């Protein structure tokens, strides 16, 4: 394995960059490329609308997305970088035709892998989800998925080579003394289920994330007043985590409906040494000891009860936070995930 190229299809979040750094920390020549930064097709908007209209007229029940990137330019980049392994993070179909990426990989003898980070976001988009699993997933030598539920579906139903790889988080320096002036912190985009759950603790919660203002009509005046409608990442995110007594994680409706809830926020919170309170799913119990390393709730009533209990019992809260942070350091850093991936790349190269 001479070089690993990370193709980032979800560059709105830092996941792929952090994973690339972690792979490089293993002594591997790792390169990062944001798919949004490549040369796009001339007059892409017009061509996309035209092709979509043609497809809809021919087959209204199928999904079609004109890939954005200029293929010859992308192939020239691949030839220049000369990777032996390509790891796509998220997806590639919005940028490149999966069949084209297959041809390029065969031409230059490149192994293709996918880190599935976002398939649950396609559950409500049936045609697009079918396109993704039928056209893109089969091109990869192995699919690593953030969700055990999704991994099982890929393996058992689709007969794909798939492995469960829960998210990680970047190791950060914890402050020696941080004043915790936020009772309950929730960071995430707006979702109807999240509104319903957060209304139950609106007197305690502080909210950051996007798409909240457009849903003001569904929220109480009290909850609206608790919202800062913008995304936070990087140092601002960690400063908020440090300043919070309770970090609340609420999975989005389609994740919750699929009984999966092991999202990125869980690992970011634990990396910051925060006390994590998240909605229950079976996958969590295989990764963490509930009540000792993290806490969970199964209903709005239980959420209220646990928020009030842990706000009133800081010593218990801090003990759980410390144990959760230790579990993160042992198993869930990006460096740990990178070691797993590098071993997979190497074994599949033989």
Secondary structure by P-SEA (a helix, b strand, c coil): ccbbbbbbcccccaaaaaaaaaaaaaccbbbbbcccccccccaaaaaaaaaaaaaaaacccbbbbcccccaaaaaaaaaaacccbbbbcccccccccaaaaaaaaaaabbbbbbccccccccccaaaaaaaaaccccccccbbbbccaaaaaaaccccccbbbbbcccccbbbbbccccccccbbbbccccaaaaaaaaaccccbbbbbcccccccccccaaaaaaccccccccaaaaaaaaaccbbbbbbcaaaaaacccccaaaaaaaaaccbbbbbbcaaaaacccccccbbbbccaaaaaaaaaaaaacaaaaaaaaaaaaaaaaacccaaaaaaaaaaaaaaaac
